[in-house]
Amino acid sequence: MGGVVLRQIAIAIATTLSTLLWMYQWIVIAGVVLSWVNPDPYNPIVRFIRNVTEPLFYQVRRWLPFLVVSGIDLSPIVVLLGIRVVQQVVVESLYALALRLGAAAATVLVG
């Protein structure tokens, strides 16, 4: 019984993390598009996107200063790659853990 609960918790965490990463990925893409145009800086949506993305972009630029090439900031690319790595490693590992927990729970119930 406990294995089934742990399996459901692992699935819930993996699904929530996957959804949050997916949403943040689109926020980063929106931030990139906003950097190409000159939007109203007082617009609440623009402010939200900048407030959510700029701290992470700043950290990436600070750790990897060579990402600004000829005035072009490549830190969003690093952030998007990081999101994909977390999706592939952490989320998929949580789903695999849930699968193993489900198999273990089925073995206990049958045996």
VENVEN-V680690 format. One record per backbone hydrogen bond with DSSP energy under -1.0 kcal/mol. CO is the residue of the C=O (numbers start at 1). NH is the residue of the N-H. If there is no record, write none. Layout:
co=(CO | CO)
nh=(NH | NH)
//
This chain:
co=(1 | 2 | 3 | 4 | 5 | 6 | 7 | 8 | 9 | 10 | 11 | 12 | 13 | 14 | 15 | 16 | 17 | 18 | 19 | 20 | 21 | 22 | 23 | 24 | 25 | 26 | 27 | 28 | 29 | 30 | 31 | 40 | 43 | 44 | 45 | 46 | 47 | 48 | 49 | 50 | 53 | 54 | 55 | 56 | 57 | 58 | 59 | 60 | 64 | 65 | 67 | 69 | 72 | 74 | 75 | 76 | 77 | 78 | 79 | 80 | 81 | 82 | 83 | 84 | 85 | 86 | 86 | 87 | 89 | 90 | 91 | 92 | 93 | 94 | 95 | 96 | 97 | 98 | 99 | 100 | 101 | 102 | 103 | 104 | 105 | 106 | 107)
nh=(5 | 6 | 7 | 8 | 9 | 10 | 11 | 12 | 13 | 14 | 15 | 16 | 17 | 18 | 19 | 20 | 21 | 22 | 23 | 24 | 25 | 26 | 27 | 28 | 29 | 30 | 31 | 32 | 33 | 34 | 35 | 43 | 47 | 48 | 49 | 50 | 51 | 52 | 53 | 54 | 57 | 58 | 59 | 60 | 61 | 62 | 63 | 64 | 67 | 68 | 74 | 72 | 69 | 78 | 79 | 80 | 81 | 82 | 83 | 84 | 85 | 86 | 87 | 88 | 89 | 90 | 91 | 92 | 93 | 94 | 95 | 96 | 97 | 98 | 99 | 100 | 101 | 102 | 103 | 104 | 105 | 106 | 107 | 108 | 109 | 110 | 111)
//
